[in-house]
Amino acid sequence: MENRFVLIDAARHGDRTALERLLAESQPDIRRYAQTQCAGTSDADDAVQETLLLVYQRIGALRTITSFSAWVFAIVRRECSRLWRKMHGQTELPPDDHPAFIDRPELELRADLIAAIHSLPDRYREVIVLRDIQEYSIGEIAVELRLTREGVKSRIHRARLMIREYLED
């Protein structure tokens, strides 16, 4: 696993060889996941290709190496959803896209995000800071705060919901 993190980090920082190796190593996992998410084999193949292209183009925007898998699988889900909507003649955005955040200037959104984090109760603020800012793993947070892994995940989930509510208001 450590080797994979090194590979992801090198790819994020522009190492083309590392990126190509990362894509080659990730493709079987992406394909397996796409086959569970997409309606048919051709859709799964299309979703895999689109996912690999998006990872190739946007790997530099990945903020934490530990979120690589979740990021890639979110791309696969979005692509399968897009393909399904296209096949059924639907063009609306999927329900997890929030138009309220799309058109906001980055500095305004950043200031609002900081305010949202500061508005959290201490126990939620500390898990968000450890996870999303200091990039601790779930296990590291559990040890640091003397919580179970499930407790950490629950607090992170609740904190993110509170942040979303704050930003939507």
C-alpha positions as CSV (number, residue, x, y, z in Angstrom):
1,M,0.0,0.0,0.0
2,E,2.9,2.4,0.8
3,N,4.2,1.9,-2.7
4,R,0.9,2.8,-4.2
5,F,0.8,6.1,-2.1
6,V,4.3,6.9,-3.4
7,L,3.0,6.3,-7.0
8,I,-0.1,8.4,-6.5
9,D,1.9,11.2,-5.0
10,A,4.5,11.2,-7.9
11,A,1.6,11.2,-10.4
12,R,0.0,14.1,-8.6
13,H,3.2,16.1,-8.9
14,G,3.6,15.5,-12.7
15,D,5.6,12.3,-13.0
16,R,4.1,11.0,-16.3
17,T,5.7,7.5,-15.9
18,A,4.2,7.2,-12.4
19,L,0.8,8.3,-13.8
20,E,0.8,5.8,-16.6
21,R,1.8,3.0,-14.2
22,L,-0.9,4.1,-11.7
23,L,-3.5,4.1,-14.5
24,A,-2.4,0.6,-15.6
25,E,-2.5,-0.8,-12.1
26,S,-5.9,0.9,-11.3
27,Q,-7.7,-0.2,-14.5
28,P,-8.7,-3.7,-13.4
29,D,-10.2,-2.3,-10.2
30,I,-12.0,0.5,-12.1
31,R,-13.3,-2.1,-14.6
32,R,-14.6,-4.4,-11.9
33,Y,-16.3,-1.5,-10.2
34,A,-17.8,-0.1,-13.4
35,Q,-19.3,-3.5,-14.2
36,T,-21.2,-3.3,-10.9
37,Q,-22.4,0.3,-11.5
38,C,-23.2,0.4,-15.2
39,A,-26.2,-1.0,-17.0
40,G,-24.3,-3.0,-19.6
41,T,-20.8,-4.1,-20.7
42,S,-20.4,-1.4,-23.3
43,D,-21.4,1.3,-20.8
44,A,-18.9,-0.2,-18.3
45,D,-16.2,-0.1,-21.0
46,D,-17.1,3.5,-21.8
47,A,-17.1,4.5,-18.1
48,V,-13.7,2.9,-17.6
49,Q,-12.2,4.9,-20.6
50,E,-13.8,8.1,-19.5
51,T,-12.6,7.6,-15.9
52,L,-9.0,6.9,-17.0
53,L,-9.0,10.0,-19.1
54,L,-10.4,12.2,-16.3
55,V,-7.8,10.8,-13.8
56,Y,-5.1,11.4,-16.4
57,Q,-6.3,15.0,-16.9
58,R,-7.1,15.9,-13.3
59,I,-4.7,13.9,-11.0
60,G,-2.9,17.1,-10.1
61,A,-6.1,18.4,-8.5
62,L,-6.3,15.4,-6.1
63,R,-5.7,16.9,-2.6
64,T,-4.9,13.8,-0.6
65,I,-3.3,10.6,-1.8
66,T,-5.5,8.6,0.6
67,S,-8.6,9.7,-1.1
68,F,-7.5,8.4,-4.6
69,S,-9.7,5.3,-4.6
70,A,-12.8,7.2,-3.4
71,W,-12.2,9.9,-6.0
72,V,-11.8,7.4,-8.8
73,F,-14.9,5.4,-7.8
74,A,-16.9,8.6,-7.6
75,I,-15.9,9.3,-11.2
76,V,-17.0,5.8,-12.2
77,R,-20.4,6.2,-10.5
78,R,-20.9,9.6,-12.2
79,E,-19.9,8.3,-15.6
80,C,-22.3,5.3,-15.3
81,S,-25.1,7.6,-14.2
82,R,-24.4,9.9,-17.1
83,L,-24.4,7.1,-19.6
84,W,-27.6,5.7,-18.2
85,R,-29.3,9.1,-18.4
86,K,-28.0,9.5,-22.0
87,M,-29.4,6.1,-22.9
88,H,-32.8,7.0,-21.4
89,G,-33.0,10.5,-22.9
90,Q,-32.5,12.3,-19.6
91,T,-30.1,15.2,-19.3
92,E,-30.7,16.7,-15.8
93,L,-27.9,16.7,-13.3
94,P,-27.7,13.8,-10.9
95,P,-29.0,14.6,-7.4
96,D,-25.6,14.7,-5.7
97,D,-24.6,17.8,-7.7
98,H,-25.3,21.0,-5.8
99,P,-25.9,24.0,-8.2
100,A,-25.7,26.3,-5.1
101,F,-21.9,25.7,-5.1
102,I,-21.2,25.7,-8.8
103,D,-21.5,29.4,-9.6
104,R,-19.8,30.8,-6.4
105,P,-16.5,32.5,-6.7
106,E,-13.7,30.4,-5.2
107,L,-12.6,33.0,-2.6
108,E,-16.2,33.4,-1.4
109,L,-16.7,29.7,-1.2
110,R,-13.4,29.3,0.7
111,A,-14.3,32.0,3.2
112,D,-17.8,30.4,3.7
113,L,-16.1,27.0,4.2
114,I,-13.8,28.4,6.8
115,A,-16.8,30.0,8.6
116,A,-18.7,26.7,8.4
117,I,-15.8,24.7,9.9
118,H,-15.5,27.3,12.7
119,S,-19.2,27.0,13.4
120,L,-19.0,23.3,14.1
121,P,-19.0,21.9,17.7
122,D,-15.5,21.1,18.9
123,R,-15.8,17.3,18.5
124,Y,-16.9,17.6,14.8
125,R,-14.4,20.4,14.0
126,E,-11.5,18.4,15.3
127,V,-12.2,15.4,13.1
128,I,-12.7,17.5,10.0
129,V,-9.5,19.4,10.6
130,L,-7.6,16.1,11.2
131,R,-9.1,14.4,8.2
132,D,-9.5,17.0,5.5
133,I,-6.9,19.6,6.4
134,Q,-4.1,17.6,8.1
135,E,-4.9,14.5,6.0
136,Y,-4.8,12.0,8.8
137,S,-6.2,8.5,8.1
138,I,-9.3,7.2,9.9
139,G,-7.1,4.9,12.0
140,E,-4.7,7.8,12.9
141,I,-7.7,10.0,14.0
142,A,-9.1,7.1,16.0
143,V,-5.8,6.7,17.9
144,E,-5.4,10.5,18.3
145,L,-8.9,11.1,19.7
146,R,-9.3,7.7,21.4
147,L,-12.4,6.8,19.4
148,T,-13.4,3.7,17.4
149,R,-13.0,3.8,13.6
150,E,-16.8,3.8,13.4
151,G,-17.0,6.7,15.8
152,V,-14.6,8.7,13.7
153,K,-16.4,7.9,10.5
154,S,-19.7,8.9,12.1
155,R,-18.4,12.2,13.3
156,I,-16.8,13.0,9.9
157,H,-20.1,12.2,8.2
158,R,-22.1,14.4,10.6
159,A,-19.6,17.2,10.3
160,R,-19.8,17.2,6.6
161,L,-23.6,17.3,6.7
162,M,-23.4,20.3,9.0
163,I,-21.0,22.0,6.7
164,R,-23.2,21.3,3.7
165,E,-26.2,22.7,5.5
166,Y,-24.3,25.8,6.5
167,L,-23.1,26.4,2.9
168,E,-26.6,25.8,1.5
169,D,-28.1,28.4,3.8
